[in-house]
């Protein structure tokens, strides 16, 4: 199972939006991150970088 950590604007421990992200839903500029236990985090922005092997997602927040 590939799980990711989502960051806001840059990969930094103090910029983590969600850990153990298992799915990402996008509707316009609304991004919904769902973690492995089903908790959801909603953000407004765009995805600027994804490294599936490294488990990193960076979201450029509006």
Jmol script that loads the backbone (N, CA, C; Angstrom):
load data "model"
ATOM      1  N   UNK A   1       0.850  -1.165   0.000  1.00  0.00           N
ATOM      2  CA  UNK A   1       0.000   0.000   0.000  1.00  0.00           C
ATOM      3  C   UNK A   1       0.901   1.234   0.000  1.00  0.00           C
ATOM      4  N   UNK A   2       0.609   2.159  -0.897  1.00  0.00           N
ATOM      5  CA  UNK A   2       1.364   3.408  -0.972  1.00  0.00           C
ATOM      6  C   UNK A   2       0.591   4.516  -0.277  1.00  0.00           C
ATOM      7  N   UNK A   3       1.153   5.057   0.760  1.00  0.00           N
ATOM      8  CA  UNK A   3       0.547   6.174   1.477  1.00  0.00           C
ATOM      9  C   UNK A   3       1.477   7.368   1.359  1.00  0.00           C
ATOM     10  N   UNK A   4       0.896   8.556   1.376  1.00  0.00           N
ATOM     11  CA  UNK A   4       1.687   9.766   1.192  1.00  0.00           C
ATOM     12  C   UNK A   4       1.472  10.752   2.326  1.00  0.00           C
ATOM     13  N   UNK A   5       2.398  11.687   2.413  1.00  0.00           N
ATOM     14  CA  UNK A   5       2.251  12.838   3.283  1.00  0.00           C
ATOM     15  C   UNK A   5       2.017  14.038   2.376  1.00  0.00           C
ATOM     16  N   UNK A   6       0.983  14.817   2.687  1.00  0.00           N
ATOM     17  CA  UNK A   6       0.670  16.014   1.909  1.00  0.00           C
ATOM     18  C   UNK A   6       1.164  17.243   2.649  1.00  0.00           C
ATOM     19  N   UNK A   7       1.841  18.107   1.919  1.00  0.00           N
ATOM     20  CA  UNK A   7       2.416  19.331   2.475  1.00  0.00           C
ATOM     21  C   UNK A   7       1.796  20.549   1.801  1.00  0.00           C
ATOM     22  N   UNK A   8       1.776  21.661   2.489  1.00  0.00           N
ATOM     23  CA  UNK A   8       1.302  22.916   1.923  1.00  0.00           C
ATOM     24  C   UNK A   8       2.512  23.750   1.510  1.00  0.00           C
ATOM     25  N   UNK A   9       2.619  24.004   0.212  1.00  0.00           N
ATOM     26  CA  UNK A   9       3.617  24.866  -0.427  1.00  0.00           C
ATOM     27  C   UNK A   9       5.046  24.342  -0.452  1.00  0.00           C
ATOM     28  N   UNK A  10       5.470  23.549   0.512  1.00  0.00           N
ATOM     29  CA  UNK A  10       6.836  23.027   0.518  1.00  0.00           C
ATOM     30  C   UNK A  10       6.933  21.814   1.438  1.00  0.00           C
ATOM     31  N   UNK A  11       7.903  20.964   1.149  1.00  0.00           N
ATOM     32  CA  UNK A  11       8.121  19.790   1.988  1.00  0.00           C
ATOM     33  C   UNK A  11       8.895  20.203   3.228  1.00  0.00           C
ATOM     34  N   UNK A  12       8.159  20.324   4.313  1.00  0.00           N
ATOM     35  CA  UNK A  12       8.731  20.742   5.589  1.00  0.00           C
ATOM     36  C   UNK A  12       7.828  20.197   6.689  1.00  0.00           C
ATOM     37  N   UNK A  13       8.419  19.758   7.790  1.00  0.00           N
ATOM     38  CA  UNK A  13       7.639  19.171   8.881  1.00  0.00           C
ATOM     39  C   UNK A  13       6.563  20.118   9.422  1.00  0.00           C
ATOM     40  N   UNK A  14       6.813  21.414   9.375  1.00  0.00           N
ATOM     41  CA  UNK A  14       5.818  22.356   9.893  1.00  0.00           C
ATOM     42  C   UNK A  14       4.772  22.751   8.847  1.00  0.00           C
ATOM     43  N   UNK A  15       4.806  22.143   7.660  1.00  0.00           N
ATOM     44  CA  UNK A  15       3.853  22.444   6.593  1.00  0.00           C
ATOM     45  C   UNK A  15       3.003  21.224   6.228  1.00  0.00           C
ATOM     46  N   UNK A  16       2.935  20.221   7.106  1.00  0.00           N
ATOM     47  CA  UNK A  16       2.173  19.003   6.823  1.00  0.00           C
ATOM     48  C   UNK A  16       0.676  19.283   6.918  1.00  0.00           C
ATOM     49  N   UNK A  17      -0.040  18.924   5.859  1.00  0.00           N
ATOM     50  CA  UNK A  17      -1.501  19.055   5.839  1.00  0.00           C
ATOM     51  C   UNK A  17      -2.161  17.762   6.295  1.00  0.00           C
ATOM     52  N   UNK A  18      -1.599  16.623   5.876  1.00  0.00           N
ATOM     53  CA  UNK A  18      -2.162  15.324   6.254  1.00  0.00           C
ATOM     54  C   UNK A  18      -1.099  14.241   6.081  1.00  0.00           C
ATOM     55  N   UNK A  19      -1.164  13.248   6.939  1.00  0.00           N
ATOM     56  CA  UNK A  19      -0.267  12.087   6.863  1.00  0.00           C
ATOM     57  C   UNK A  19      -1.077  10.856   6.454  1.00  0.00           C
ATOM     58  N   UNK A  20      -0.384   9.857   5.954  1.00  0.00           N
ATOM     59  CA  UNK A  20      -0.976   8.569   5.591  1.00  0.00           C
ATOM     60  C   UNK A  20      -2.143   8.738   4.605  1.00  0.00           C
ATOM     61  N   UNK A  21      -1.965   9.648   3.634  1.00  0.00           N
ATOM     62  CA  UNK A  21      -3.005   9.921   2.644  1.00  0.00           C
ATOM     63  C   UNK A  21      -3.116   8.727   1.696  1.00  0.00           C
ATOM     64  N   UNK A  22      -4.342   8.203   1.579  1.00  0.00           N
ATOM     65  CA  UNK A  22      -4.570   7.061   0.702  1.00  0.00           C
ATOM     66  C   UNK A  22      -5.316   7.448  -0.570  1.00  0.00           C
ATOM     67  N   UNK A  23      -6.031   8.589  -0.546  1.00  0.00           N
ATOM     68  CA  UNK A  23      -6.701   9.041  -1.764  1.00  0.00           C
ATOM     69  C   UNK A  23      -6.822  10.560  -1.767  1.00  0.00           C
ATOM     70  N   UNK A  24      -6.882  11.099  -2.988  1.00  0.00           N
ATOM     71  CA  UNK A  24      -7.020  12.535  -3.189  1.00  0.00           C
ATOM     72  C   UNK A  24      -8.128  12.756  -4.202  1.00  0.00           C
ATOM     73  N   UNK A  25      -9.111  13.576  -3.829  1.00  0.00           N
ATOM     74  CA  UNK A  25     -10.192  13.952  -4.732  1.00  0.00           C
ATOM     75  C   UNK A  25     -10.046  15.431  -5.049  1.00  0.00           C
ATOM     76  N   UNK A  26     -10.226  15.772  -6.324  1.00  0.00           N
ATOM     77  CA  UNK A  26     -10.099  17.157  -6.757  1.00  0.00           C
ATOM     78  C   UNK A  26     -11.386  17.580  -7.450  1.00  0.00           C
ATOM     79  N   UNK A  27     -11.916  18.718  -7.019  1.00  0.00           N
ATOM     80  CA  UNK A  27     -13.100  19.315  -7.638  1.00  0.00           C
ATOM     81  C   UNK A  27     -12.815  20.803  -7.815  1.00  0.00           C
ATOM     82  N   UNK A  28     -12.367  21.176  -9.019  1.00  0.00           N
ATOM     83  CA  UNK A  28     -11.931  22.557  -9.242  1.00  0.00           C
ATOM     84  C   UNK A  28     -10.701  22.840  -8.408  1.00  0.00           C
ATOM     85  N   UNK A  29     -10.780  23.842  -7.528  1.00  0.00           N
ATOM     86  CA  UNK A  29      -9.635  24.139  -6.657  1.00  0.00           C
ATOM     87  C   UNK A  29      -9.805  23.569  -5.248  1.00  0.00           C
ATOM     88  N   UNK A  30     -10.845  22.744  -5.059  1.00  0.00           N
ATOM     89  CA  UNK A  30     -11.065  22.080  -3.772  1.00  0.00           C
ATOM     90  C   UNK A  30     -10.394  20.707  -3.806  1.00  0.00           C
ATOM     91  N   UNK A  31      -9.503  20.470  -2.850  1.00  0.00           N
ATOM     92  CA  UNK A  31      -8.778  19.207  -2.751  1.00  0.00           C
ATOM     93  C   UNK A  31      -9.165  18.536  -1.445  1.00  0.00           C
ATOM     94  N   UNK A  32      -9.611  17.286  -1.542  1.00  0.00           N
ATOM     95  CA  UNK A  32      -9.966  16.510  -0.351  1.00  0.00           C
ATOM     96  C   UNK A  32      -8.977  15.366  -0.218  1.00  0.00           C
ATOM     97  N   UNK A  33      -8.256  15.370   0.901  1.00  0.00           N
ATOM     98  CA  UNK A  33      -7.294  14.322   1.218  1.00  0.00           C
ATOM     99  C   UNK A  33      -7.954  13.361   2.199  1.00  0.00           C
ATOM    100  N   UNK A  34      -7.899  12.075   1.910  1.00  0.00           N
ATOM    101  CA  UNK A  34      -8.460  11.069   2.814  1.00  0.00           C
ATOM    102  C   UNK A  34      -7.332  10.166   3.276  1.00  0.00           C
ATOM    103  N   UNK A  35      -7.215  10.011   4.601  1.00  0.00           N
ATOM    104  CA  UNK A  35      -6.139   9.170   5.117  1.00  0.00           C
ATOM    105  C   UNK A  35      -6.600   7.724   5.233  1.00  0.00           C
ATOM    106  N   UNK A  36      -5.703   6.880   5.666  1.00  0.00           N
ATOM    107  CA  UNK A  36      -5.933   5.436   5.685  1.00  0.00           C
ATOM    108  C   UNK A  36      -7.091   5.025   6.611  1.00  0.00           C
ATOM    109  N   UNK A  37      -7.417   5.837   7.618  1.00  0.00           N
ATOM    110  CA  UNK A  37      -8.538   5.492   8.495  1.00  0.00           C
ATOM    111  C   UNK A  37      -9.823   6.222   8.117  1.00  0.00           C
ATOM    112  N   UNK A  38      -9.779   6.992   7.009  1.00  0.00           N
ATOM    113  CA  UNK A  38     -10.988   7.634   6.507  1.00  0.00           C
ATOM    114  C   UNK A  38     -11.189   9.080   6.917  1.00  0.00           C
ATOM    115  N   UNK A  39     -10.260   9.647   7.677  1.00  0.00           N
ATOM    116  CA  UNK A  39     -10.363  11.062   8.050  1.00  0.00           C
ATOM    117  C   UNK A  39     -10.085  11.928   6.831  1.00  0.00           C
ATOM    118  N   UNK A  40     -10.875  12.990   6.669  1.00  0.00           N
ATOM    119  CA  UNK A  40     -10.755  13.855   5.504  1.00  0.00           C
ATOM    120  C   UNK A  40     -10.215  15.230   5.896  1.00  0.00           C
ATOM    121  N   UNK A  41      -9.363  15.772   5.031  1.00  0.00           N
ATOM    122  CA  UNK A  41      -8.840  17.122   5.164  1.00  0.00           C
ATOM    123  C   UNK A  41      -9.150  17.838   3.863  1.00  0.00           C
ATOM    124  N   UNK A  42      -9.827  18.990   3.945  1.00  0.00           N
ATOM    125  CA  UNK A  42     -10.168  19.753   2.745  1.00  0.00           C
ATOM    126  C   UNK A  42      -9.316  21.011   2.670  1.00  0.00           C
ATOM    127  N   UNK A  43      -8.776  21.256   1.476  1.00  0.00           N
ATOM    128  CA  UNK A  43      -7.932  22.416   1.230  1.00  0.00           C
ATOM    129  C   UNK A  43      -8.374  23.086  -0.062  1.00  0.00           C
ATOM    130  N   UNK A  44      -8.031  24.348  -0.210  1.00  0.00           N
ATOM    131  CA  UNK A  44      -8.239  25.056  -1.459  1.00  0.00           C
ATOM    132  C   UNK A  44      -6.878  25.338  -2.060  1.00  0.00           C
ATOM    133  N   UNK A  45      -6.673  24.919  -3.308  1.00  0.00           N
ATOM    134  CA  UNK A  45      -5.393  25.131  -3.962  1.00  0.00           C
ATOM    135  C   UNK A  45      -5.246  24.236  -5.168  1.00  0.00           C
ATOM    136  N   UNK A  46      -4.008  24.023  -5.569  1.00  0.00           N
ATOM    137  CA  UNK A  46      -3.697  23.144  -6.693  1.00  0.00           C
ATOM    138  C   UNK A  46      -2.547  22.220  -6.306  1.00  0.00           C
ATOM    139  N   UNK A  47      -2.526  21.063  -6.893  1.00  0.00           N
ATOM    140  CA  UNK A  47      -1.418  20.140  -6.645  1.00  0.00           C
ATOM    141  C   UNK A  47      -0.252  20.577  -7.519  1.00  0.00           C
ATOM    142  N   UNK A  48       0.897  20.826  -6.889  1.00  0.00           N
ATOM    143  CA  UNK A  48       2.048  21.304  -7.650  1.00  0.00           C
ATOM    144  C   UNK A  48       3.120  20.237  -7.845  1.00  0.00           C
ATOM    145  N   UNK A  49       3.103  19.172  -7.019  1.00  0.00           N
ATOM    146  CA  UNK A  49       4.139  18.147  -7.126  1.00  0.00           C
ATOM    147  C   UNK A  49       3.630  16.858  -6.487  1.00  0.00           C
ATOM    148  N   UNK A  50       3.922  15.737  -7.148  1.00  0.00           N
ATOM    149  CA  UNK A  50       3.583  14.428  -6.591  1.00  0.00           C
ATOM    150  C   UNK A  50       4.752  13.481  -6.833  1.00  0.00           C
ATOM    151  N   UNK A  51       5.212  12.817  -5.780  1.00  0.00           N
ATOM    152  CA  UNK A  51       6.223  11.770  -5.867  1.00  0.00           C
ATOM    153  C   UNK A  51       5.601  10.530  -5.249  1.00  0.00           C
ATOM    154  N   UNK A  52       5.044   9.666  -6.083  1.00  0.00           N
ATOM    155  CA  UNK A  52       4.340   8.486  -5.567  1.00  0.00           C
ATOM    156  C   UNK A  52       5.296   7.492  -4.925  1.00  0.00           C
ATOM    157  N   UNK A  53       6.480   7.354  -5.446  1.00  0.00           N
ATOM    158  CA  UNK A  53       7.446   6.437  -4.852  1.00  0.00           C
ATOM    159  C   UNK A  53       7.923   6.933  -3.498  1.00  0.00           C
ATOM    160  N   UNK A  54       8.121   8.240  -3.380  1.00  0.00           N
ATOM    161  CA  UNK A  54       8.581   8.826  -2.122  1.00  0.00           C
ATOM    162  C   UNK A  54       7.474   9.177  -1.162  1.00  0.00           C
ATOM    163  N   UNK A  55       6.207   9.085  -1.620  1.00  0.00           N
ATOM    164  CA  UNK A  55       5.082   9.369  -0.738  1.00  0.00           C
ATOM    165  C   UNK A  55       4.924  10.836  -0.401  1.00  0.00           C
ATOM    166  N   UNK A  56       5.152  11.714  -1.389  1.00  0.00           N
ATOM    167  CA  UNK A  56       5.082  13.159  -1.151  1.00  0.00           C
ATOM    168  C   UNK A  56       4.091  13.792  -2.108  1.00  0.00           C
ATOM    169  N   UNK A  57       3.212  14.640  -1.552  1.00  0.00           N
ATOM    170  CA  UNK A  57       2.303  15.459  -2.345  1.00  0.00           C
ATOM    171  C   UNK A  57       2.458  16.890  -1.834  1.00  0.00           C
ATOM    172  N   UNK A  58       2.685  17.824  -2.754  1.00  0.00           N
ATOM    173  CA  UNK A  58       2.781  19.229  -2.374  1.00  0.00           C
ATOM    174  C   UNK A  58       1.631  19.978  -3.006  1.00  0.00           C
ATOM    175  N   UNK A  59       0.916  20.706  -2.171  1.00  0.00           N
ATOM    176  CA  UNK A  59      -0.246  21.467  -2.602  1.00  0.00           C
ATOM    177  C   UNK A  59       0.060  22.950  -2.477  1.00  0.00           C
ATOM    178  N   UNK A  60      -0.112  23.661  -3.594  1.00  0.00           N
ATOM    179  CA  UNK A  60       0.045  25.110  -3.572  1.00  0.00           C
ATOM    180  C   UNK A  60      -1.271  25.698  -3.095  1.00  0.00           C
ATOM    181  N   UNK A  61      -1.260  26.242  -1.885  1.00  0.00           N
ATOM    182  CA  UNK A  61      -2.483  26.764  -1.272  1.00  0.00           C
ATOM    183  C   UNK A  61      -2.803  28.142  -1.809  1.00  0.00           C
ATOM    184  N   UNK A  62      -4.094  28.385  -1.995  1.00  0.00           N
ATOM    185  CA  UNK A  62      -4.555  29.714  -2.451  1.00  0.00           C
ATOM    186  C   UNK A  62      -4.745  30.635  -1.275  1.00  0.00           C
TER     187      UNK A  62
END
end "model"
wireframe off; spacefill off
backbone 0.3
color backbone group
